[in-house]
Amino acid sequence: MTKTTESDSLFDGLHQMSTNDLVKSMNTLDQTVPESVGQQLLPISTLIDAVYDKMRHGGRLFYIGSGTSGRLGVVDASECPPTFGVDHGRVVGIIAGGDPAIRVAVENAEDDTKQAWLDLKAYDVSDKDFVIGISASGTTPYVIGGLQACKTHDVSCGSIACNADSKVGQIADFAIDCPVGPEFVTGSTRMKSGTAQKLILNMITTSVMIKLGHVQGNKMVDMQLSNDKLIDRGARMVMARTSLNYQDAKATLLKYGSVRKAVDSVQE
């Protein structure tokens, strides 16, 4: 398999560039990423529907990955409860090396082909759940081993990689192979590949949560009221859907704890 993620950068002499030339060149390459993602909308949609089918019946979504890919999965999972009001256990991000690897690289963690399944088993993963392996190269042993174990245990799985015909994609039930071309710094997949993965993860969880009913119209009606900004936003959302003034809307929101419940209490 030819790894475009390891191909030489289209730019050279980076150490001799001015700051302005560096950021202009990076921006030029970054603009190609959404186009690359746009070419994969059908497999992305197919994977989303498969995840939704599991989650609407009470299943959970798990991400497994190492390094930047693992961190992106952890970030996406951690943003679902405050954004959509779901329990922390509905979307779970697992990174090779455990939580310490979120901040500090753990040596050789990604090379263990058995650990991902052990990490998943700690959550009692079952055929009711869905697992997505994230690997920029598509060859990460931790992810490959995890997906192979999922197949053995009849756990539906998908993959996100940034090389064509990736090894993880050949294992997964639902593969997203999204080549983005050479990185600005050769092999630094935290750049274009990481951006592509983030865009795809945004699509997956946002679409699934909309389909599960956590968005009405274009509003996050189940968001957690965790700070003053969100309380203010929620109060204005309640105002827009009821006849309450701002103060009454805010009071009702705080009483019931969510926009959905506040609006329902007024409309009953």
Wavefront OBJ file of the C-alpha trace (Angstrom):
o trace
v 0.000 0.000 0.000
v 1.362 3.395 -0.976
v 0.999 5.812 1.929
v 0.409 9.343 0.704
v 0.578 10.323 4.371
v 4.299 9.522 4.180
v 4.935 11.196 0.811
v 7.373 14.105 0.597
v 5.873 17.528 1.180
v 5.089 19.630 -1.874
v 7.151 22.345 -0.202
v 10.847 22.316 0.674
v 13.252 24.648 2.407
v 10.719 25.237 5.159
v 13.459 26.332 7.554
v 14.320 29.196 5.199
v 10.751 30.509 4.765
v 9.494 33.700 6.342
v 6.664 33.389 8.844
v 4.235 34.787 6.305
v 5.341 32.275 3.662
v 4.974 29.434 6.155
v 1.392 30.266 7.090
v 0.422 31.031 3.483
v 1.779 27.688 2.333
v 0.054 25.791 5.148
v -3.200 27.572 4.397
v -2.910 26.680 0.714
v -2.707 23.000 1.602
v -5.383 23.226 4.302
v -7.903 24.491 1.756
v -7.707 21.144 -0.061
v -8.874 19.156 2.964
v -12.641 19.898 2.822
v -12.593 18.951 -0.864
v -11.008 15.601 0.005
v -13.627 15.000 2.681
v -16.343 16.003 0.213
v -15.335 13.146 -2.042
v -16.172 10.670 0.740
v -19.685 11.812 1.642
v -21.359 8.565 0.578
v -19.241 6.258 2.781
v -19.486 8.826 5.596
v -23.295 8.833 5.307
v -23.409 5.037 5.195
v -21.315 4.787 8.370
v -23.474 7.406 10.106
v -26.638 5.432 9.387
v -25.017 2.288 10.779
v -23.993 4.098 13.981
v -27.467 5.610 14.334
v -29.091 2.200 13.971
v -27.066 0.943 16.951
v -27.511 4.034 19.100
v -31.266 4.370 18.570
v -31.575 0.943 20.142
v -29.498 1.956 23.165
v -26.050 1.061 21.871
v -22.903 3.100 22.361
v -20.280 4.540 20.027
v -16.609 3.882 20.742
v -13.545 5.425 19.118
v -10.156 3.725 19.263
v -6.933 5.332 18.075
v -3.416 6.350 19.011
v -1.590 9.670 19.057
v -3.396 12.512 17.300
v -6.095 10.166 16.002
v -6.803 8.887 19.498
v -6.896 12.399 20.915
v -9.345 13.528 18.256
v -11.638 10.654 19.196
v -11.425 11.581 22.869
v -12.205 15.232 22.055
v -15.217 14.344 19.919
v -16.603 11.985 22.564
v -16.078 14.493 25.374
v -18.004 17.189 23.495
v -21.182 15.130 23.072
v -22.549 15.398 26.641
v -22.357 19.213 26.930
v -23.528 19.769 23.363
v -26.331 17.228 23.166
v -27.105 16.369 26.791
v -26.311 12.665 26.422
v -24.712 10.603 29.167
v -20.907 10.482 29.167
v -21.014 6.767 28.441
v -22.915 7.043 25.139
v -19.856 8.105 23.121
v -16.485 6.934 24.431
v -13.020 7.832 23.175
v -10.229 5.345 23.911
v -6.583 6.215 23.209
v -3.660 3.805 23.095
v -1.704 4.209 26.313
v -4.739 5.299 28.318
v -5.691 8.763 29.519
v -2.072 9.850 30.233
v -1.446 9.567 26.465
v -3.895 12.418 25.870
v -1.185 14.816 27.053
v 2.078 12.883 26.835
v 3.071 10.339 24.188
v 3.290 6.791 25.570
v 6.130 4.839 23.976
v 5.115 1.842 21.813
v 1.461 2.013 22.882
v 0.263 2.032 19.290
v 2.222 -1.145 18.462
v 0.224 -3.411 20.794
v -2.290 -5.370 18.700
v -4.132 -6.833 21.701
v -4.597 -3.821 23.979
v -7.469 -2.136 22.111
v -9.751 -5.106 22.650
v -8.772 -5.243 26.327
v -9.596 -1.533 26.573
v -12.979 -2.109 24.909
v -13.742 -5.099 27.144
v -13.304 -2.828 30.173
v -16.504 -1.135 28.964
v -18.286 -4.463 28.366
v -18.512 -3.745 24.649
v -21.065 -5.944 22.868
v -22.827 -6.456 19.559
v -25.220 -3.683 20.574
v -22.388 -1.148 20.214
v -20.394 0.334 17.334
v -16.624 0.833 17.241
v -14.747 3.215 14.941
v -11.003 2.861 14.511
v -9.182 6.085 13.648
v -5.757 5.889 12.014
v -4.254 8.479 9.691
v -1.909 5.941 8.114
v -4.486 3.175 8.195
v -1.842 0.789 9.522
v -1.796 1.411 13.292
v -1.427 -2.013 14.998
v -3.491 -0.938 18.034
v -6.424 -0.067 15.767
v -5.995 -3.025 13.436
v -5.993 -5.452 16.363
v -9.035 -3.779 17.888
v -11.058 -3.952 14.687
v -10.057 -7.565 14.055
v -11.268 -8.469 17.550
v -14.522 -6.610 16.923
v -15.103 -8.696 13.813
v -14.402 -11.878 15.772
v -16.927 -10.894 18.443
v -19.631 -9.632 16.046
v -19.223 -5.988 17.050
v -20.000 -3.683 14.116
v -17.076 -1.446 13.269
v -15.982 1.368 11.006
v -12.712 3.092 10.211
v -11.349 6.502 9.320
v -8.015 6.651 7.503
v -6.209 9.098 5.248
v -4.744 6.652 2.746
v -6.542 4.879 -0.087
v -7.242 1.150 0.341
v -6.124 1.315 3.956
v -5.523 -1.795 6.035
v -8.031 -0.675 8.660
v -10.557 -0.075 5.902
v -10.093 -3.609 4.616
v -11.052 -4.927 8.048
v -13.901 -2.565 8.957
v -17.529 -3.123 8.041
v -17.817 0.542 7.082
v -14.636 2.165 5.827
v -13.870 5.831 5.205
v -10.585 6.199 3.333
v -9.963 9.909 2.812
v -6.562 10.609 1.223
v -5.536 14.223 1.715
v -2.148 14.092 -0.015
v 1.293 14.915 1.383
v 1.540 16.864 4.605
v 3.202 20.296 4.778
v 5.860 18.812 7.063
v 6.491 15.363 5.603
v 4.663 12.699 7.614
v 3.181 15.131 10.175
v -0.335 13.736 10.114
v -1.534 15.993 12.913
v -1.897 18.574 10.130
v -4.052 17.831 7.040
v -4.917 14.295 8.093
v -5.907 15.459 11.573
v -8.062 18.201 10.084
v -9.824 15.713 7.810
v -10.440 13.338 10.710
v -11.866 16.151 12.826
v -14.249 17.181 10.038
v -15.444 13.600 9.612
v -15.908 13.085 13.356
v -17.940 16.307 13.503
v -20.191 14.925 10.769
v -20.646 11.575 12.467
v -21.667 12.620 15.958
v -23.561 15.746 14.919
v -25.622 13.827 12.358
v -26.301 10.938 14.724
v -27.362 13.262 17.538
v -29.663 15.197 15.213
v -31.239 11.934 14.082
v -31.636 10.894 17.739
v -33.642 14.059 18.377
v -31.181 16.137 20.383
v -31.522 19.045 17.939
v -34.805 20.692 17.030
v -34.811 23.051 14.085
v -31.182 24.115 14.342
v -30.988 24.403 18.136
v -29.277 22.236 20.771
v -32.337 21.712 22.929
v -30.641 19.242 25.296
v -27.343 21.081 25.823
v -25.969 21.208 29.347
v -26.292 24.544 31.129
v -22.696 24.549 32.299
v -21.872 28.265 32.116
v -23.454 31.724 31.856
v -23.086 31.843 28.069
v -25.055 28.635 27.622
v -27.699 29.698 30.126
v -28.163 32.958 28.209
v -28.338 31.086 24.901
v -30.850 28.640 26.361
v -33.037 31.428 27.767
v -33.199 33.078 24.348
v -34.089 29.751 22.771
v -36.953 29.362 25.248
v -38.106 32.933 24.492
v -38.146 32.180 20.759
v -40.422 29.181 21.237
v -42.749 30.564 23.908
v -44.359 33.847 24.932
v -42.084 34.259 27.967
v -39.905 37.335 28.473
v -36.179 36.913 29.082
v -36.286 36.772 32.882
v -39.176 34.298 32.980
v -37.569 32.211 30.239
v -34.306 32.083 32.172
v -36.058 31.176 35.414
v -38.025 28.411 33.705
v -34.895 27.116 32.020
v -32.997 26.918 35.300
v -35.952 25.236 36.995
v -36.282 22.460 34.432
v -32.633 22.133 33.407
v -32.935 22.058 29.621
v -34.458 24.008 26.769
v -36.581 21.030 25.776
v -38.062 20.555 29.253
v -38.551 24.295 29.755
v -40.465 24.694 26.493
v -42.532 21.565 27.169
v -43.485 22.883 30.617
v -44.849 26.102 29.085
v -46.661 24.392 26.221
v -48.363 21.759 28.354
l 1 2 3 4 5 6 7 8 9 10 11 12 13 14 15 16 17 18 19 20 21 22 23 24 25 26 27 28 29 30 31 32 33 34 35 36 37 38 39 40 41 42 43 44 45 46 47 48 49 50 51 52 53 54 55 56 57 58 59 60 61 62 63 64 65 66 67 68 69 70 71 72 73 74 75 76 77 78 79 80 81 82 83 84 85 86 87 88 89 90 91 92 93 94 95 96 97 98 99 100 101 102 103 104 105 106 107 108 109 110 111 112 113 114 115 116 117 118 119 120 121 122 123 124 125 126 127 128 129 130 131 132 133 134 135 136 137 138 139 140 141 142 143 144 145 146 147 148 149 150 151 152 153 154 155 156 157 158 159 160 161 162 163 164 165 166 167 168 169 170 171 172 173 174 175 176 177 178 179 180 181 182 183 184 185 186 187 188 189 190 191 192 193 194 195 196 197 198 199 200 201 202 203 204 205 206 207 208 209 210 211 212 213 214 215 216 217 218 219 220 221 222 223 224 225 226 227 228 229 230 231 232 233 234 235 236 237 238 239 240 241 242 243 244 245 246 247 248 249 250 251 252 253 254 255 256 257 258 259 260 261 262 263 264 265 266 267 268
